[in-house]
């Protein structure tokens, strides 16, 4: 289960980076904000799941 959480976090960060880059090309600040929110949320989820599984 721990590896699945890490994989989901990595995929979430990759998706967030994609949205930031696409939002920059499309000149869409909303798209960039969504990308940053996805990336930060995925990082928080990954860190929390790793901290919970190490206890």
Beta strands, then each sheet from edge to edge (+ up, - down):
end
